[in-house]
Amino acid sequence: MSTRRFLAVAGALTVAVSLAACGGGSSGGGGGDHAGQTLQVYLSKQSQYPDEQQQWMQRIKDEFRKKTGADVEFETYTSASEEQQKIQTSVVSGQGPDIYEIGTTFTPTAYSSGAFLKLGDEQWNAVGGRDRFVPSTLAMSGPDEADQIGVPFSSIPFVLVYNTQMFAAAGIDGPPSTWDELVADAKKLTQGDTYGLAMDYKDPFSPWKYIWMFAQQYGNPLVQGTTARIDDPTVARAYDAYFGFLTKDKIVNPDAVNWASADATANFASGKSAMFTMTSAGVIPTLAKSPVASSYAFAPMPTVPPGESALPAGGVPATTIVSGQNLVVASYSTQQDLALQYVDLVTSEAEQQHFSEVFGVLPVNAAAADAVASGKEQYAPVLEAGKQAKPTPFTGAWSEIQLGLTNITVQALAGLSSGSVPPDQVQRQLTELQQTAQTAVDKAAAAR
């Protein structure tokens, strides 16, 4: 794999190219006894459930040692930019984790780099076969079935969660179907220190998803073929609505400027907000132990964008990305057979059920998904959202676009704190991002 090719795909993020030798472990080889070997695994930090994650990692270490004789060392990341930087530096140095757990939206960049093991029939059979997985979770494994690198690990459709008791008290029959209805309902539900909507403006992962969703609903895919459409008026309109929940509609607690997802979840769980958008079934373990344990329900997010009474011509009823985590194996790893045994373990029915029970996410293992969903009515809207999920553009430029969209929110936090984000500031940033995005799209296309 060409380092030049990877850097062209990865785009304008500036990272150090030196990396202390930290991965690969001992040399690989076949056979069931891998005593003395250590597999390096890089995965996302479960910030809402840190203790549970430590217990899960120990469980996997123990199970993996029983099955293979090898050890597992885990390292975690906390943001998309940290995830991106680790991939870049590891690829440049040719050293790093054997396995990466990456977001589905980062898979196109990983694929375009050529730095990860391509999965043929032999590799898929080693991890239980494609039939092991819920079909929709394979949508972001690669550009097509013949060119895949990502094995699904978790499914995280994004949904709305709402307080059924508050809705009933306010005379609201059910969840909104348009974003204007959501705002109207939230205004009815905002009283004193209780707000209609919880938001997480400082979350490192959530902000760009709102902009992608609104743009899709307005009819803008953000990348159309080999053309970036970031400076399209629909994107500025999306930011105006997103920031406006706090600055104009006054339906969000001003403290939300400093909230990540865990903070917004805690606020909803305490009964201080009536709705929380862009959340997932992963909040179930928290809500089950909270004051709202018996008074919450999930629903797909509205499909009609802000300011509209119906889906505009060309609009897509997108409410969630094809979301979750994929596992990819580094091409430089000298123990790819061992890496696939790890993937086989953590995507097995038993381990997928356990992971779902601990963290609330949906299994990607088809049998485990059926078992988890059976008899649990609260999962029905989440499963429906997952079935209707829309993929983000499969271009190597996407991760840079995603980070750029998030960075606009980061730079708007000061304005949000003071109650206003100047539209000209957002437009200026969108114009700059358009240029960066188009360059990245062009480079990604040239590297194919």
N, C-alpha and C positions, 0 to 999 in steps of 0.2 A: 504494500500500500504506500502510495506516495504521500510524504508529509506535505508537500506543496499542494497536492490535491485536497487533503483534509482541511488545511488552513483556508483554502479558497472557499470551501463549502461552509466552514464554520463562521466565516465573516469577520466583522470588525472588532470583536472582543480582543483586547490586548491581554495576554497572559504570559507568565514566565514559562520558558520551555525547559527549565531544569527541574528535575524531580528526583528526590532521593529514591534509591531502589527500594520498592516496597511490595513487590508482588511477584506472581508467577510461582513461588514456592519451589519445591524440588522438581526435578524433571519428571515428566509424565510417564505413561506406560499403561498397558492393559493389565487386566487381572483385578481381582476383588480386594486384594490386600494393599492398601495405600498407606500403611503405617509410616510415619515420618514425613509425609507430605502435608502441606498446609495450603488450603484454598483461600484466596483473598476475595471477599465479596463486598461490594460497595452498594449501599442501599439508602433509601430515604429515611430520615428520622421521623418517628411517630411522636411528634411534639405533644399531642394530646394524651398519649399513653406511654410515657417514658419507662415506667417501671414494668409495664406489661411487655414492652418491646425487649427489654433486657431479659425477661423471663423467656420470651419466645426465642430469642437468639440462643440462649443456653439450651433450650429444648432441641433446637435444630443442631447445635453442636454435638449434643449427646447422641441424637439419632443418627447423624451423619457418621460419627465415629464408630457406632455399632455396625453400620452397614458397610463402611469402606475402610475403616482403620485410620482415616485421615482427619485432620483438624480443619476447622473453619475459623478464619479471623474476619470480623465484621468492621467496616468503617462506614460512617453515616454522613449524609449531606443534609443541609437545611434549606437550600434555596435552589432555584433553577440556574442561577448564574454560577453557583458553586458546583453544581452538577456538570454544567457545560465546561467549566475550567478544568475539572478533573479529567474529563474525557480528552480534552485537547492536550493537556500536559502529558498524560499517559501515552497517548498515541505518538506524540512527538518523540518522547523518550524511549518508547518501546517497552516500558515497564509500568506496572500498576496492577490494579485488580484483575483477577481472572474473569469475574462476573460483575456486570453492572446491572442494577435495577434502575431503569430509566422510565420517565413518563412517556406515555404513548405519543405525545406531541414532539418529543425529542427523537423518536425513532427515525424519522426521515433524515435528520442530520447524521445520526449514527450510521444509517444505511449508506448515505451518500459518501461518507468518509472511506468506505471500503475497509474499515478497521475491525470489523466484527464478523464472526463465523457465520457463513451463509448456511441455512438449514435445508439440507436435502432429505430424502426419505430416511437415510440412515440416522441422521441426527434427530428427526422427528420421532422415529421409532424408539430411540434411546430415552426419550422423555414421555413415552406413552402414546405417541401418535397424535395427529391433528384431531382425531375424533374424541380425544380426551377432553377437549376444550369447548366451551360455549362458542358457537360459530361467530357471533358478533364480536367477540373479543379478539379475533384474529384479523380484524379489519385494518389494524395499524401495525401488523407484523412485518409488512414490506409493501412495495408498490403493486405486487401481484403474487399469486400463490407460488410461482416458480422462483421468486426472489424475496425470501424472507430471512430476517435475522432475529426477530423478537418473539420470545415465547411468553404468552400471557401469564401474569402472576396474580394480579388483582384487578377487579372491575369496580370502578367508582363513578357511576352515573351521578350527575349533579341534579339536585331537585330543590324544591321549596319545602320547608317544614313550618307548620303553623300551629298556633295554640287554639285548639278546638273550643275550649271553655271561653276564652276571650272573644272568639268569633261569635259564639252563641249569645253571649251577653250583649254584644254590639248589634245583634240582629243580622249578622252576615251569614248567609246560607252555606257557603263553601269557598274553596280557594279561587282566586281570580284567574281569568283566562286571557286577559290583556294586561299590559303593564300599566295602562292608565287606570284600570280597575284596581290593580294592586295599590297604586298611589292613593286612590280614593278610599279604599278600605283602610290603608295604613293611617290616613289622617283621622278617620273615625276612632282608630285604636290608640292614637297618641294622646296620652293624658298624663300631665305631671311628669314624673320621672320614668314613666313607661312609654315606650315608643312602638310605632307600628312595624318598624323594620330594623333588624340588626344587620350591620354591614362590617366588612373587614378590610378597610382601605389600605392597611399596612401589611396585609398578608403577602408573602413573596410569590404566591401561586395564583390567587383568585382574580386580581383586577383585569388582566387581559381577557379572561374568559367572558366577562360581561361585554366587552367591546366586540369580541368575535361574535357572540350571540346576537347582539343588537344589529350588527352589520349584516349578518346572515339574514335576519328577519327583514331588514330593509332591502335586501336583494344584492348585497355586496359580499362576495366570497373572500375578499381581501387579497387573494392571489388568484388571478384568472389566466390559466395557461402559463405564459412566461411574463405576465404583466402584474406588477404590484399595484394595488388600488388603496393605498393607505391614506392618501390625501383627498380621497373621495369625500364629498360633503356628508355622506352617511356616517363616516367614522367620527367626524367632529360632532355630529348630532348624537352619536352613541355616548361620547364622553360627557356631553352636556347633560344628558339624562342621568348618567351614572353618578356624576358629581352632584347633580341637582337633587337627588334624593335627600342629601344632607343640606345643601345650601339654599335651595328654593322651596322644596316641598316640606322641609322640616320634619321628616318622618323618621329620622335617624338620630340616635344619641350623638352629640358632638364628640364624645370621647372615642367614637368609632374611628376617628382619624388615626388613632394609635393602636387599633385592634388588629390582631391577626385572627385567623379562623378560630383558634381555640378560645380567644377572648369573646368573640361574637357568639360562639356556641354556649359559653358559660353564661352570657347575658340572657340568651333565650332560655336556657335551662333554669335560670333563677326566676323566670316569669316577668322579666323587665322588658321584653320585646315580644310582639305578637307573631312576627314572621322572621325567618332567616332564609335568605336565598343563597344559591350556589353552595349548598351543603350536600351531604351524602348520608347514606346509611351508616357511615362510620361514626356518626354522633350518637347512635343508639346506646352504646355502653354508658355514655355520659348521661343521656336523658333518662335512662332506666333507673338511675340513682338520684334523680333530681326532683324538685317540687312539681315538675310538669310531667312526671312519669306516666300519668294516666290521662293526660290532656294534650297530646300532640298527634299530628298526622302528617304524612308526606303527600306531596302532589308534584306533578311535573311543573316546571316554571312556565309562565305565560308564553304563548307563541306569537302574539301580536305585539309589535315593538312600540316603544313610547311615542305618544303623539298620534297614533293610528287607531282606528276602530276595527280595522280588518287587515289581514296580511297584504302588504303592497304587491303590485304586479312584480313577479320575479322573486318575491320574498320566499325564504325557506323557513318552515316552522321549527327552527333549531332551538333546543333548550339545553342540550348538553353535548359536549364533545364526546367522541369515543374515548372514554377516559379510564385511566387505570395505570398500572405499571407493567412493563415488559422486562424480561430478563434477556440480556445479550451476553455472549461469550467473546472475549477479546481474541483477535486473530493472533496476537503475540503470545498468548498463553501457551505454555508448554505442557499443560495438563488439561486439555479440552475434554478428554473422556471423563475425568473426575468432575469437571464443571457440569457436564451433562447429567452426571449422577446426582449432583446437588439439585439441579433443575427438576429432575424426575422426583426427588423427594418432596420438595416444597410445593409441587403442583399435584401431588397425589391426592386422592379423595380425602383421606384422613387428615392430612396436614392442611388442606384447603378448608375443610370444615372447622378445624381448630382455629385457623387464622381468622376466619369470618366471625366466629364466636367471640374472639378476643377483641378484634378491632372494628367489627361491624361492617366491613366491606363485603361485597358480593364475591363468591368464589368464581374462578374462571374454569375450574374443573366441572364438567357438565353434571356428573353424578352428584358432586357436592352441592352444586347450585340448586338442583332439584330437592335435595334433602333439606337445605337451609330454608328454601322458600316454602316448602310444604307446611301448610297450616299456619303460616305467619302472614296475616292479612296486611300488616304494615309494610311489608316488602313489595306488595303488588304495584303501587305507583312508581317505586324505584325501578323495578324490573321493566315496567312499561317505558319509563324514560330511557333505560338502557337499550331497549329494542329500537327506539326512535332516534338514537344518538347519531350525530353527523360527524364525519371525520374532518379533521383539520387538513389543509393542503399538504400532500405528500411531496414536499420539496425540501431540499437540504437547507434552504434559506429560512425555514419556518422558525427554528429555535431563536434566530436572531430577531425576527419580527416579533415573536412572542415576548422576548426580553425587552425590546424597544417599546412595545405597547405598555408593559408593566412600568417601565421607567418613566413614562409620561405621568402615570399616577404618583409615582414616588416624588417627582418634581412638583406635583400639585398639592402635596400634603400641607405645606405651609399655607397655601391659599385656602384649602379646605378648613384649616384651623381658624383662619380669620373670617371665614364665611363666604369666600368668593374665589373662583378660579377664572381669571380673565380668558375669554374665548380666543383672543389674539395670541396668548401664550400657547394655548393648546394647538392652534393652527400652525404656529411657527414650528412647534415640535413635530407635528405631523408632516410638514413639508420636508423637514430634515430627515425624518424617518423614511419618508417615501424614497428619497434618494438612496439612503442606505439599503433599504429593502430591495429596490430594483437592482442595485449592484449585486446584492447577495443572490437574488433570483437568477440573474444573468450568469454569475459564477457557478451556481449550482447546476444550471442547465448545461453549461460548457463542460462541467466535470463528469457528466453522465456518460 
